[in-house]
Amino acid sequence: MLDDQAALERVDAHATRDVLAAFPAQCRTAAALHPEPAPPGIRPRAVIAAGMGGSAAGGDVVAACALERLDVPIVVHRGYGLPALARPDTLVVASSYSGETAEVVSALETALARGVPAVAITSGGRLARLAEQARVPRVALPGGLMPRMALGFLVFPLLATLDAVGLTVASEAEIAEALGALDALAGVLGPARGAASNEAKQLALAIGDAVPVIYGGPLTGASAYRWKTDLEENAKTFALSGTLPEMNHNEIEAWRAPAGKGLHLVLLRDRDEGGAIARRFALVREMCATVAAGVSEVWGRGEGPLARLLSLAYLGQWTSYYLAILRGEDPWLVPTLEALKSRMASDERR
Ligand code: F6R
């Protein structure tokens, strides 16, 4: 079915395939965006990246890239307000693609109340209005996408914002490399490429009716969580995610029959994971394979951490897209999530 263009287009009624195919172009556009006006170039002691769902994913990617590079922590904050860490010598980056997410608006309000320097990354909404009123620097994003499909707009402007305050997470060469890696992947993961040589179609077919369980390592753990959320929102399936070595100390015990029989394991590998982590992946694979419905292994592309993480995220987007098609679900729509948001918004208006 995945190679039958007409059948695929019938399920993909909102042409999500075109949005995914344009992801490398989105990243190129995003890489040229900067906060306006420029934030004061004072190096913060810590960065708090506030966001929810798809808009928090940019913070996860950047924080993972920064782990081995920056001597300043990047804390991804998912929730209302801000942690006590947010003080005048830190920087808050409030990201909400729509600009209508209550938790992120409340994070910016808290930053303003506490005198914490802030930057907003958004296409509009309440967040843009608040940033404008309070003269907070803002990266103005183009609208029209589903937030989870705007990952490029949430990663690259965050990199530019951090660069402007003296925190360089990815060099220009690494950014160029990541863009090149995505261009190359777009050519081999889209619907025109048959399942025989399309890794994303093969993964979706391998997962089939099973519940996907995605495990990453020290760098790719952030990608594993992103795969889980894309699978949930695009394919409307439960999905689990975890990180090695931590899951070796707890979740591994749950891999038993009969429950394990309904699970498909996907391992997100990385060239720099190191010998001990590679050995742990091998053991997890060996131990889980005896109970799992199936096991797949995928590798990030490229040299730099940004290329490796974004290429894995892009493969996850296409995999969740094809799984949605196989299950007869329009990958664009998220009606339950939107119903909950509008009920919360009407409660707030009362
Ligand atoms: C929907 C999606 C969600 C949103 C989240 C926050 O496509 O991915 O996870 O990202 O509900 O909304 P925004 O990103 O607009 O702040």
Boltz pocket constraint, residues with backbone or C-beta under 6 A from the ligand:
constraints:
  - pocket:
      binder: B
      contacts: [[A, 52], [A, 53], [A, 54], [A, 55], [A, 56], [A, 95], [A, 96], [A, 97], [A, 98], [A, 99], [A, 100], [A, 101], [A, 104], [A, 146], [A, 147], [A, 148], [A, 149], [A, 233], [A, 334]]
      max_distance: 6.0
